[in-house]
Amino acid sequence: MVLLMAAGGALYGISQHGLSAATALYGAMAGVLVGCTPIVAIALLLYWLSRR
């Protein structure tokens, strides 16, 4: 799942800014961040609700 998000981000970065190692790397990092944010938010929300 994480690899899929990284690949998607890398492909998006390359398509927007041209092919380079830095673009692929930053795109992959951004893809993972964007993909993980909702998962982390939901996990934190569930944890907070379970503590109440």
Secondary structure, DSSP 8 states (H G I E B T S, - for coil): -HHHHHHHHHHHHHHHH-S-HHHHHHHHHHHHHHHHHHHHHHHHHHHHHHH-
